[in-house]
């Protein structure tokens, strides 16, 4: 393959990667738009999540503006701000002798052109052209040793989860604090470059030895050699002069930054996988926030669902207890259960038709197995007895009212308990997006029954039912 064929093949591969990146980017943008449009959160459900929702909006704006974010991390005195200034070609970020000059997060945009890249090779110009339609945002962060470990870890995770590329700045062999921070940042799963700064301060032999130690020992399990770059963002150059008496005087001045290797490395990453990188990072961060939103939604809806179920339990228990006709007992109970399923489905945002609610009720009832069978037997038996006691009341002058109430409470409680189980099973089904998840309906219902304190629930229903029936009888 001649040189022309090699270049043509390379361009074809790059064009394909660019096209795939555009597709990934559009998919991420569409997915984020759909998430924000379909949050389906009530105002009370948004409590405590306002910042996360705002982050999603900012993320969408970032996609629309084609912004790629690069954040610099490092200990105080390693030259984070100087590295970013050298990349930009201007003194944007504050530097100085004070310990921890960067107290807050700072940022600026990196405008790419041949003047501030400093390398006019064809390769570099090609890389610049490839990313000319994106905004590159550089972010400076406080020194990792300026804040305590727990806060540092939280801040690092917060920033790293939102950016697309991480620059970790060191200025010699890695310390324990730096290694720990590097591991924490690596866990976020973002592309990273380890930037060995201030190489001008080391003799060449010492510099090579430190580099080898870092590469082969310190970060061998965390980074590849291709992810380590040596720079001198603000080199000090010795200038020799003679005074009027002919004495030699040595002064140190700031020289031209040796930053080209880092600039080219960043451009290569952005050229090869820039938009795919942004798309991936967007979906990772979106997924993390969406998980919190779903969890919050389920917590609130769990509370409301429990209220709906409890209200339905007492409605059905009371209706069954007051109805002396067996056929109407069963029919009324089914109507109430279907109404509960429809109400829960609306609350969980999964609309169901009456027919589909009936089918779900049948599936749950079938899964109840022995409980349903005993429920029907008790319902028939107690309904017949209750009917006889109800007919006998006028003849006996009210003497059979007490046993009638006792039978009605027992029957209503059993009916209420079955509705409680049906409600819990429906809640699981809806919380899983109208699915039983990995388990069968039978397994779900069985797990629910095993987790319930049947005696406690029945006693609570009986207590409330007794109070309601007592009021009706005395009236």
ZADOKE-959858 format. One line per 3 residues: number of its first residue (from 1); their letters; for each residue x, y, z of C-alpha. Coordinates in steps of 0.05 Angstrom, whole numbers, plus 5000, padded with zeros to 4 digits. Layout:
<dogus>
NUM) a) X,Y,Z ~ ...
</dogus>
This chain:
<dogus>
1) xxx) 5000,5000,5000 ~ 5031,5066,4978 ~ 5029,5131,5018
4) xxx) 4968,5158,4980 ~ 4929,5094,4994 ~ 4949,5096,5067
7) xxx) 4925,5168,5075 ~ 4861,5153,5038 ~ 4847,5092,5082
10) xxx) 4862,5132,5144 ~ 4814,5188,5122 ~ 4760,5136,5108
13) xxx) 4767,5108,5178 ~ 4766,5177,5209 ~ 4705,5196,5168
16) xxx) 4669,5134,5192 ~ 4688,5149,5264 ~ 4663,5220,5255
19) xxx) 4597,5196,5227 ~ 4588,5147,5284 ~ 4604,5202,5333
22) xxx) 4550,5247,5302 ~ 4499,5190,5308 ~ 4517,5177,5381
25) xxx) 4514,5252,5395 ~ 4444,5259,5364 ~ 4419,5198,5402
28) xxx) 4445,5226,5468 ~ 4412,5293,5453 ~ 4346,5261,5435
31) xxx) 4347,5216,5497 ~ 4361,5275,5543 ~ 4306,5317,5510
34) xxx) 4256,5259,5520 ~ 4277,5251,5593 ~ 4265,5325,5608
37) xxx) 4199,5326,5570 ~ 4174,5264,5606 ~ 4198,5274,5677
40) xxx) 4127,5262,5701 ~ 4144,5288,5771 ~ 4093,5323,5816
43) xxx) 4118,5386,5852 ~ 4126,5349,5918 ~ 4166,5294,5883
46) xxx) 4216,5346,5858 ~ 4235,5367,5928 ~ 4310,5358,5938
49) xxx) 4321,5343,5864 ~ 4319,5415,5838 ~ 4396,5416,5829
52) xxx) 4396,5350,5792 ~ 4341,5372,5745 ~ 4378,5437,5732
55) xxx) 4440,5396,5715 ~ 4400,5358,5663 ~ 4378,5423,5631
58) xxx) 4450,5449,5631 ~ 4473,5384,5600 ~ 4422,5390,5544
61) xxx) 4445,5462,5532 ~ 4516,5437,5530 ~ 4498,5387,5475
64) xxx) 4461,5439,5435 ~ 4521,5486,5439 ~ 4571,5430,5422
67) xxx) 4612,5441,5485 ~ 4669,5394,5506 ~ 4691,5403,5578
70) xxx) 4762,5390,5603 ~ 4777,5396,5678 ~ 4846,5402,5711
73) xxx) 4857,5369,5779 ~ 4920,5368,5822 ~ 4952,5387,5887
76) xxx) 4970,5458,5905 ~ 5035,5481,5872 ~ 5033,5432,5815
79) xxx) 5016,5485,5764 ~ 4945,5469,5745 ~ 4928,5541,5728
82) xxx) 4993,5550,5691 ~ 4980,5489,5647 ~ 4911,5516,5629
85) xxx) 4940,5585,5614 ~ 4993,5554,5570 ~ 4939,5515,5532
88) xxx) 4898,5578,5521 ~ 4958,5621,5506 ~ 4936,5675,5554
91) xxx) 4940,5689,5629 ~ 4866,5673,5643 ~ 4872,5632,5706
94) xxx) 4902,5663,5769 ~ 4971,5638,5788 ~ 5019,5660,5842
97) xxx) 5062,5641,5901 ~ 5004,5639,5951 ~ 4986,5570,5975
100) xxx) 4922,5549,5940 ~ 4909,5609,5895 ~ 4851,5573,5861
103) xxx) 4799,5573,5915 ~ 4738,5563,5871 ~ 4721,5529,5805
106) xxx) 4740,5573,5747 ~ 4732,5563,5672 ~ 4744,5593,5603
109) xxx) 4737,5573,5530 ~ 4798,5550,5490 ~ 4798,5581,5421
112) xxx) 4838,5537,5373 ~ 4881,5568,5319 ~ 4953,5562,5295
115) xxx) 4975,5622,5337 ~ 4957,5591,5405 ~ 4975,5520,5387
118) xxx) 5045,5538,5367 ~ 5056,5481,5317 ~ 5041,5494,5245
121) xxx) 5050,5423,5221 ~ 4997,5397,5173 ~ 4975,5345,5223
124) xxx) 4960,5397,5276 ~ 4922,5441,5228 ~ 4882,5382,5206
127) xxx) 4865,5366,5279 ~ 4844,5438,5291 ~ 4799,5438,5231
130) xxx) 4766,5373,5254 ~ 4742,5405,5319 ~ 4730,5476,5294
133) xxx) 4654,5470,5305 ~ 4659,5452,5379 ~ 4671,5496,5440
136) xxx) 4726,5471,5485 ~ 4714,5491,5557 ~ 4774,5489,5605
139) xxx) 4758,5483,5680 ~ 4806,5498,5737 ~ 4791,5466,5805
142) xxx) 4817,5478,5876 ~ 4878,5439,5899 ~ 4859,5369,5921
145) xxx) 4898,5379,5986 ~ 4862,5444,6002 ~ 4800,5408,6028
148) xxx) 4787,5347,6072 ~ 4783,5278,6042 ~ 4708,5268,6044
151) xxx) 4692,5337,6013 ~ 4748,5328,5962 ~ 4720,5261,5940
154) xxx) 4649,5290,5933 ~ 4674,5352,5895 ~ 4718,5311,5849
157) xxx) 4662,5263,5834 ~ 4613,5320,5821 ~ 4660,5356,5772
160) xxx) 4689,5294,5739 ~ 4620,5264,5726 ~ 4601,5326,5685
163) xxx) 4664,5336,5644 ~ 4689,5298,5583 ~ 4764,5295,5595
166) xxx) 4806,5299,5658 ~ 4876,5328,5664 ~ 4912,5307,5727
169) xxx) 4971,5352,5739 ~ 5033,5329,5777 ~ 5103,5359,5783
172) xxx) 5146,5300,5801 ~ 5137,5232,5832 ~ 5065,5218,5856
175) xxx) 5048,5226,5930 ~ 4999,5183,5969 ~ 4945,5238,5967
178) xxx) 4954,5245,5892 ~ 4949,5170,5881 ~ 4885,5166,5923
181) xxx) 4854,5224,5885 ~ 4876,5193,5818 ~ 4841,5127,5837
184) xxx) 4777,5164,5857 ~ 4776,5202,5791 ~ 4790,5139,5752
187) xxx) 4729,5106,5782 ~ 4685,5158,5748 ~ 4703,5125,5682
190) xxx) 4725,5187,5643 ~ 4784,5192,5595 ~ 4844,5220,5631
193) xxx) 4913,5248,5616 ~ 4967,5249,5670 ~ 5007,5313,5659
196) xxx) 5078,5314,5687 ~ 5090,5389,5693 ~ 5152,5430,5711
199) xxx) 5200,5382,5675 ~ 5247,5441,5665 ~ 5264,5438,5740
202) xxx) 5296,5369,5733 ~ 5360,5348,5699 ~ 5345,5304,5639
205) xxx) 5369,5240,5673 ~ 5327,5253,5736 ~ 5267,5271,5694
208) xxx) 5271,5206,5654 ~ 5279,5165,5718 ~ 5218,5198,5751
211) xxx) 5177,5188,5687 ~ 5196,5114,5684 ~ 5177,5105,5757
214) xxx) 5109,5138,5747 ~ 5095,5099,5683 ~ 5120,5030,5704
217) xxx) 5105,5030,5779 ~ 5058,5084,5805 ~ 5003,5085,5753
220) xxx) 5015,5020,5715 ~ 4946,4993,5736 ~ 4910,5059,5723
223) xxx) 4938,5090,5659 ~ 4974,5069,5596 ~ 5040,5103,5575
226) xxx) 5000,5137,5519 ~ 4960,5174,5572 ~ 5021,5207,5605
229) xxx) 5048,5273,5577 ~ 5108,5315,5600 ~ 5103,5391,5597
232) xxx) 5133,5454,5624 ~ 5076,5504,5628 ~ 5116,5562,5657
235) xxx) 5191,5546,5651 ~ 5245,5586,5685 ~ 5303,5603,5640
238) xxx) 5371,5626,5667 ~ 5394,5690,5634 ~ 5468,5709,5640
241) xxx) 5486,5783,5638 ~ 5546,5827,5656 ~ 5541,5889,5698
244) xxx) 5582,5952,5685 ~ 5640,5924,5726 ~ 5642,5862,5682
247) xxx) 5614,5816,5735 ~ 5570,5759,5711 ~ 5499,5762,5737
250) xxx) 5448,5705,5730 ~ 5374,5720,5731 ~ 5314,5675,5717
253) xxx) 5258,5693,5671 ~ 5195,5659,5647 ~ 5207,5624,5581
256) xxx) 5160,5599,5526 ~ 5114,5543,5551 ~ 5132,5472,5527
259) xxx) 5060,5450,5520 ~ 5054,5426,5447 ~ 5053,5352,5464
262) xxx) 4993,5362,5510 ~ 4957,5406,5460 ~ 4966,5354,5405
265) xxx) 4946,5297,5451 ~ 4881,5332,5470 ~ 4866,5348,5397
268) xxx) 4877,5276,5377 ~ 4829,5252,5431 ~ 4776,5303,5410
271) xxx) 4787,5287,5336 ~ 4782,5212,5344 ~ 4726,5207,5394
274) xxx) 4704,5277,5414 ~ 4629,5274,5400 ~ 4624,5201,5419
277) xxx) 4659,5219,5483 ~ 4610,5275,5499 ~ 4551,5229,5482
280) xxx) 4577,5174,5527 ~ 4591,5221,5585 ~ 4524,5254,5576
283) xxx) 4487,5187,5580 ~ 4529,5164,5640 ~ 4513,5228,5679
286) xxx) 4440,5228,5655 ~ 4433,5155,5677 ~ 4460,5172,5746
289) xxx) 4411,5230,5755 ~ 4353,5191,5725 ~ 4365,5136,5776
292) xxx) 4357,5187,5831 ~ 4294,5215,5799 ~ 4263,5146,5792
295) xxx) 4280,5129,5863 ~ 4249,5193,5889 ~ 4187,5182,5846
298) xxx) 4178,5112,5871 ~ 4186,5134,5944 ~ 4131,5186,5937
301) xxx) 4086,5141,5896 ~ 4097,5085,5945 ~ 4068,5130,6000
304) xxx) 4009,5152,5958 ~ 3996,5081,5932 ~ 3994,5056,6004
307) xxx) 3940,5108,6020 ~ 3899,5087,5958 ~ 3905,5013,5978
310) xxx) 3886,5026,6050 ~ 3826,5067,6030 ~ 3804,5013,5981
313) xxx) 3813,4959,6033 ~ 3765,4993,6081 ~ 3716,5010,6025
316) xxx) 3713,4937,6004 ~ 3712,4910,6076 ~ 3654,4957,6093
319) xxx) 3615,4941,6029 ~ 3623,4866,6039 ~ 3605,4870,6113
322) xxx) 3541,4909,6099 ~ 3519,4867,6040 ~ 3481,4803,6062
325) xxx) 3476,4773,5991 ~ 3532,4725,5971 ~ 3531,4740,5896
328) xxx) 3532,4814,5908 ~ 3591,4805,5957 ~ 3634,4774,5902
331) xxx) 3611,4821,5848 ~ 3619,4884,5891 ~ 3688,4860,5914
334) xxx) 3712,4851,5842 ~ 3687,4920,5821 ~ 3724,4953,5879
337) xxx) 3788,4915,5863 ~ 3786,4935,5790 ~ 3773,5008,5809
340) xxx) 3834,5005,5855 ~ 3878,4977,5799 ~ 3855,5032,5751
343) xxx) 3869,5086,5804 ~ 3938,5059,5818 ~ 3955,5054,5744
346) xxx) 3937,5127,5734 ~ 3980,5148,5793 ~ 4040,5108,5767
349) xxx) 4031,5139,5698 ~ 4013,5073,5664 ~ 3942,5081,5639
352) xxx) 3901,5017,5635 ~ 3834,5000,5605 ~ 3780,4968,5647
355) xxx) 3790,4903,5608 ~ 3865,4902,5621 ~ 3853,4917,5695
358) xxx) 3805,4857,5698 ~ 3858,4813,5666 ~ 3910,4836,5716
361) xxx) 3862,4822,5773 ~ 3848,4752,5746 ~ 3923,4738,5741
364) xxx) 3936,4762,5812 ~ 3874,4724,5839 ~ 3899,4661,5805
367) xxx) 3967,4671,5836 ~ 3935,4677,5905 ~ 3920,4603,5901
370) xxx) 3897,4575,5967 ~ 3883,4643,5996 ~ 3833,4658,5942
373) xxx) 3801,4590,5949 ~ 3793,4596,6025 ~ 3769,4668,6015
376) xxx) 3713,4644,5969 ~ 3693,4587,6016 ~ 3691,4634,6076
379) xxx) 3654,4686,6035 ~ 3600,4636,6015 ~ 3594,4606,6084
382) xxx) 3594,4672,6122 ~ 3548,4705,6071 ~ 3497,4650,6079
385) xxx) 3501,4654,6155 ~ 3500,4730,6153 ~ 3438,4728,6108
388) xxx) 3401,4682,6157 ~ 3421,4725,6216 ~ 3399,4787,6178
391) xxx) 3330,4756,6163 ~ 3323,4733,6235 ~ 3336,4802,6264
394) xxx) 3263,4827,6260 ~ 3236,4762,6288 ~ 3285,4758,6346
397) xxx) 3276,4831,6363 ~ 3348,4848,6349 ~ 3379,4793,6391
400) xxx) 3418,4767,6331 ~ 3449,4835,6315 ~ 3512,4820,6356
403) xxx) 3529,4754,6320 ~ 3511,4787,6253 ~ 3561,4843,6266
406) xxx) 3615,4792,6287 ~ 3605,4751,6223 ~ 3603,4814,6180
409) xxx) 3668,4840,6210 ~ 3703,4774,6199 ~ 3680,4769,6127
412) xxx) 3696,4842,6112 ~ 3765,4835,6143 ~ 3782,4774,6100
415) xxx) 3757,4810,6038 ~ 3798,4871,6057 ~ 3860,4829,6067
418) xxx) 3854,4799,5998 ~ 3848,4869,5969 ~ 3909,4890,6008
421) xxx) 3949,4834,5975 ~ 3920,4850,5907 ~ 3940,4923,5917
424) xxx) 4011,4906,5937 ~ 4019,4860,5876 ~ 3991,4913,5830
427) xxx) 4039,4964,5859 ~ 4099,4918,5844 ~ 4073,4906,5773
430) xxx) 4065,4981,5759 ~ 4130,5002,5793 ~ 4166,4955,5744
433) xxx) 4134,4990,5685 ~ 4074,4943,5676 ~ 4119,4883,5683
436) xxx) 4131,4829,5734 ~ 4206,4838,5726 ~ 4249,4776,5730
439) xxx) 4197,4738,5771 ~ 4130,4707,5753 ~ 4064,4735,5781
442) xxx) 4060,4674,5826 ~ 4129,4687,5856 ~ 4114,4761,5866
445) xxx) 4048,4747,5902 ~ 4081,4692,5944 ~ 4137,4739,5965
448) xxx) 4086,4792,5984 ~ 4045,4744,6026 ~ 4107,4717,6061
451) xxx) 4128,4788,6079 ~ 4061,4809,6108 ~ 4039,4804,6181
454) xxx) 3970,4775,6167 ~ 3947,4779,6239 ~ 3967,4852,6247
457) xxx) 3933,4873,6181 ~ 3869,4834,6196 ~ 3866,4863,6267
460) xxx) 3874,4934,6240 ~ 3819,4923,6188 ~ 3773,4891,6241
463) xxx) 3784,4949,6289 ~ 3766,5002,6236 ~ 3708,4961,6209
466) xxx) 3679,4950,6278 ~ 3679,5025,6291 ~ 3644,5039,6224
469) xxx) 3591,4984,6233 ~ 3577,5005,6304 ~ 3560,5076,6280
472) xxx) 3514,5049,6226 ~ 3477,5002,6273 ~ 3466,5055,6326
475) x) 3439,5103,6273
</dogus>
